[in-house]
Amino acid sequence: MATGQSPQVRVRFDSRPAGEPNGIGRYVRCLLDALVPEAARHGAEVIEGRHPTRADHLFHSPWLNGALLRPRIPMIVTLHDLTALKRPGQMLKAGLRARMRTLAIERASQLIVPTQVVAADAVELLGVDAERVHVIAEAPAPAFGPRRPDEVAAVRERYGVPEDYLLWVGALRHPDPVKCVAPLAEAPRELALVLVGDAGQWAYELPGVILTGVVGDEELAALYTGARALVLASEDEGFGLPAVEALACGTPVAACELPALREVLGDRATFVDPGDFAALLAAGEAASRPAPDPPSWTWRDAAAATWAVYAQALRQA
């Protein structure tokens, strides 16, 4: 990815999660696409890889699992949430490797988080200096925008989705009590509930739902566009990227009242009490268009803010 002759700075970027169909994968893909031209504007280059070399000046791990215990150069780590640390039982199940990755955060020069809520968690739970933590919001990918009726109809037909439905988007590979998918599926509702995401066998045993599995961005944009509303039933969120994707497609959002979601969405969503899944589904079914516009923040903005964090780490080094 050379961007010019004799770049002044080489950033090693761990892009391994880019192929994953989850939120971290989308973060890595979108940020990297915007970060490469941002680096070029500074006469620098971004090199993909998990192991820094002697030619590199900075290492960015955009996920906790990529953080190094012994970084030889300044290291930036992106923390998407700290749910596991707020739930000690889950942290114990995660094993020694997860705890060692958490220890690696202490070696990071700077931390990037998506919301002020996660920043406060990092200071409280990890004991890091607040000056090392930088809030950089996420954004919908360019593919997310309202789709034509024929595109929506084609995707509905492909996945057996009725004309009127509620949508949930996220990872379904393993049961996650924080996401509350099972109680959401069991709550009373009038409309069909469509679950989008990489699904394990347990998800196919949920009552009365439609599962699409993994879909591409174009299809997901069409599913967002056709939905009555997106519903977010989580008990904890670091950012809530599906919500801003839905709004970018003109789709209303109903969510459980969580600090991070309120920070990101403000009054753009209908909020209900956490755990009240009947009220959440009712709010989704009562939603009407036009939905509010999403926040104006873009991945280009995120790349510029990320580069500013790089510059600070290099100055301090």
C-alpha positions in Angstrom: 0.0 0.0 0.0 2.8 2.4 -0.8 1.5 6.0 -0.9 4.6 7.9 -2.0 8.3 7.9 -2.0 10.1 7.4 1.3 7.1 7.7 3.7 7.9 9.4 6.9 5.7 7.1 9.0 4.7 3.5 8.6 1.7 2.3 10.5 1.3 -1.5 11.0 -2.5 -2.2 11.1 -3.8 -5.6 12.3 -6.5 -6.2 9.7 -7.2 -9.8 10.6 -10.9 -9.2 11.8 -11.7 -7.6 8.4 -13.3 -10.8 7.1 -15.5 -11.3 10.1 -19.3 -10.6 9.6 -19.6 -8.9 13.0 -19.3 -5.2 14.1 -15.6 -5.4 14.7 -15.1 -6.7 11.1 -17.1 -3.8 9.7 -15.1 -1.3 11.9 -11.8 -2.7 10.5 -13.0 -2.6 6.9 -14.5 0.8 7.0 -11.7 2.4 9.0 -9.0 0.9 6.9 -10.6 2.1 3.7 -10.6 5.7 5.0 -7.3 5.5 6.8 -5.1 4.6 3.8 -5.9 7.9 2.0 -5.7 9.8 5.2 -2.2 8.5 5.8 -1.3 9.4 2.2 -2.3 13.0 2.9 0.4 13.0 5.7 3.0 11.4 3.5 2.7 8.1 5.4 1.5 4.6 4.7 -0.5 1.9 6.4 0.7 -1.7 6.2 -1.6 -4.5 7.0 -0.2 -7.2 9.4 -0.2 -8.5 12.9 3.5 -8.3 13.7 5.3 -4.9 13.6 8.7 -4.9 12.0 11.8 -2.7 12.5 10.6 -0.5 9.6 7.4 0.4 11.4 6.8 3.4 13.6 3.4 2.6 15.1 1.1 -0.4 15.6 -2.7 -0.3 15.7 -4.7 -3.2 17.0 -8.3 -2.5 16.1 -9.5 -5.2 18.5 -8.6 -6.4 21.9 -7.3 -9.8 20.7 -4.6 -8.3 18.7 -3.1 -6.2 21.5 0.6 -7.1 22.1 2.0 -7.8 25.5 5.5 -6.6 24.5 5.1 -3.9 21.8 8.4 -2.6 20.6 6.9 0.5 19.1 4.0 2.7 20.3 0.8 0.7 20.2 -2.8 1.9 19.7 -5.6 -0.4 20.8 -9.3 0.1 19.9 -11.7 -1.1 22.7 -15.2 -1.6 21.3 -16.8 -2.3 24.7 -15.8 -3.7 28.1 -18.9 -5.9 28.7 -16.8 -8.9 29.8 -15.1 -6.9 32.5 -18.5 -5.7 33.8 -19.6 -9.4 34.0 -16.9 -11.3 35.9 -18.5 -14.7 35.3 -18.1 -14.2 31.6 -14.5 -13.1 32.0 -13.7 -16.3 33.9 -15.2 -18.3 31.1 -13.1 -16.4 28.5 -10.0 -18.0 30.0 -6.4 -16.9 30.4 -5.9 -15.6 26.9 -8.6 -13.0 27.3 -7.2 -11.8 30.6 -3.7 -11.6 29.1 -5.1 -9.4 26.3 -6.6 -7.2 28.9 -3.2 -6.9 30.6 -1.8 -5.9 27.2 -3.9 -2.7 27.3 -1.6 -1.4 30.0 1.2 -1.4 27.4 -0.8 0.7 24.9 0.3 4.2 24.2 -3.3 5.3 23.5 -6.7 3.7 23.5 -9.6 4.4 21.1 -13.2 3.8 22.1 -16.5 4.5 20.3 -18.3 6.4 23.1 -17.8 8.4 26.3 -19.5 5.6 28.1 -16.8 3.1 27.1 -14.2 5.7 27.9 -15.5 6.0 31.4 -15.6 2.2 31.7 -11.9 2.0 30.6 -10.9 4.5 33.3 -12.9 2.8 36.0 -12.4 -0.8 35.2 -8.8 -0.8 33.7 -7.4 2.1 35.7 -6.0 3.8 32.6 -5.3 7.5 32.5 -8.2 9.4 31.0 -5.8 11.4 28.8 -4.8 8.1 27.0 -8.4 7.4 26.0 -9.8 8.9 22.8 -13.5 8.8 21.8 -13.9 8.2 18.0 -17.4 7.4 16.9 -18.3 4.9 14.2 -20.5 5.5 11.1 -22.6 3.6 8.5 -20.7 2.2 5.6 -21.2 3.8 2.2 -23.5 1.0 1.1 -26.2 1.9 3.7 -28.9 4.1 2.3 -32.5 3.7 1.2 -33.1 1.1 -1.4 -35.6 0.9 -4.2 -38.8 -1.1 -3.7 -37.8 -3.7 -6.3 -34.5 -4.3 -4.4 -36.4 -4.7 -1.1 -38.9 -7.1 -2.7 -36.1 -9.2 -4.2 -34.3 -9.6 -0.9 -37.6 -10.4 0.9 -38.4 -13.1 -1.6 -34.9 -14.6 -1.3 -35.1 -15.0 2.4 -38.8 -15.6 2.9 -39.4 -12.3 4.6 -43.0 -11.0 4.7 -43.9 -7.5 3.6 -44.1 -6.1 7.2 -41.5 -7.1 9.7 -39.2 -6.1 12.6 -35.5 -6.5 12.2 -32.6 -7.4 14.5 -29.0 -7.4 13.4 -26.0 -9.0 15.1 -24.0 -12.1 15.9 -25.9 -15.3 16.5 -23.1 -17.8 16.4 -23.3 -18.4 20.1 -26.0 -17.5 22.7 -25.1 -14.1 24.3 -27.1 -13.2 27.4 -26.2 -9.6 26.9 -28.0 -9.4 23.5 -31.2 -10.9 24.9 -32.2 -12.5 21.6 -34.0 -15.5 23.2 -36.3 -13.4 25.4 -36.9 -11.0 22.5 -38.0 -14.0 20.3 -40.4 -15.2 23.0 -42.1 -11.9 23.7 -45.5 -11.3 22.2 -45.7 -9.4 19.0 -47.9 -8.9 15.9 -45.2 -8.7 13.2 -42.6 -11.2 12.0 -39.1 -10.9 13.7 -36.2 -11.2 11.2 -32.8 -12.0 12.7 -29.8 -11.2 10.5 -26.3 -12.5 11.3 -24.0 -15.5 11.4 -26.2 -18.1 13.3 -25.4 -21.2 15.2 -27.8 -24.1 15.7 -29.3 -22.7 18.9 -30.6 -19.7 16.9 -32.6 -22.0 14.6 -34.4 -23.3 17.6 -35.8 -19.9 18.6 -39.6 -19.8 18.3 -41.3 -18.0 15.5 -38.4 -16.1 14.0 -36.9 -15.8 10.5 -33.2 -16.2 10.1 -31.3 -15.0 7.1 -27.8 -16.0 8.1 -25.0 -13.7 6.9 -26.0 -11.2 4.2 -23.9 -8.7 2.2 -24.1 -5.0 2.7 -26.4 -4.5 -0.3 -28.9 -7.0 0.9 -28.7 -5.8 4.5 -29.4 -2.2 3.3 -32.5 -3.6 1.5 -33.6 -5.5 4.6 -33.1 -2.3 6.7 -35.1 -0.3 4.2 -38.0 -2.7 4.1 -38.3 -3.1 7.9 -41.0 -1.4 10.0 -38.2 -0.8 12.6 -34.9 -2.1 13.9 -35.1 -3.4 17.5 -32.1 -3.5 19.9 -32.8 -5.6 23.0 -29.3 -5.5 24.5 -28.5 -5.1 28.2 -25.2 -3.4 27.3 -23.7 -1.7 24.2 -20.5 0.0 23.4 -21.9 1.9 20.4 -24.8 0.2 18.6 -23.7 0.4 14.9 -26.8 -1.3 13.5 -28.9 1.6 14.8 -27.0 4.2 12.8 -27.0 1.9 9.7 -30.8 1.6 10.0 -31.3 5.3 10.3 -29.0 5.8 7.2 -31.5 3.5 5.4 -34.5 5.6 6.6 -35.6 2.9 9.1 -36.9 3.8 12.6 -35.1 2.4 15.7 -36.5 1.1 18.9 -34.0 0.3 21.7 -33.6 -0.4 25.3 -32.5 2.6 27.2 -28.7 2.3 27.6 -26.2 5.0 28.2 -24.1 4.4 25.1 -27.2 4.2 22.8 -28.6 7.4 24.2 -25.2 9.1 23.7 -25.0 7.9 20.1 -28.7 8.3 19.1 -30.0 11.1 21.3 -33.7 11.5 20.4 -33.4 9.6 17.1 -34.7 6.4 18.6 -37.7 5.3 20.7 -36.4 4.0 24.1 -38.0 1.6 26.5 -36.8 0.2 29.9 -34.1 -2.5 29.6 -35.6 -5.9 29.8 -39.1 -4.9 28.8 -39.2 -6.8 25.5 -42.9 -6.6 25.0 -42.7 -2.8 25.2 -39.7 -2.8 22.8 -41.5 -4.8 20.2 -44.6 -2.7 20.6 -42.5 0.4 20.1 -41.1 -1.1 16.9 -44.5 -2.0 15.6 -45.8 1.5 16.3 -42.8 3.2 14.5 -43.5 5.3 11.5 -41.5 7.0 8.8 -39.8 9.3 8.1 -37.1 8.2 10.5 -34.6 10.8 11.8 -31.4 11.3 9.9 -28.4 9.4 11.3 -25.6 11.3 13.0 -23.5 13.2 10.4 -20.2 11.6 11.4 -18.4 9.7 8.6 -15.6 7.1 8.4 -13.5 9.8 6.8 -14.0 11.9 10.0 -13.1 8.8 12.0 -9.9 8.3 10.0 -8.8 11.9 10.5 -9.5 11.6 14.2 -7.6 8.3 14.3 -4.6 9.8 12.6 -4.6 12.6 15.2 -4.3 9.8 17.9 -1.4 8.3 15.9 0.4 11.7 15.8 0.0 12.1 19.5 1.4 8.7 20.2 4.4 9.4 18.0 5.1 12.8 19.6 5.0 11.2 23.1 7.3 8.4 21.9 
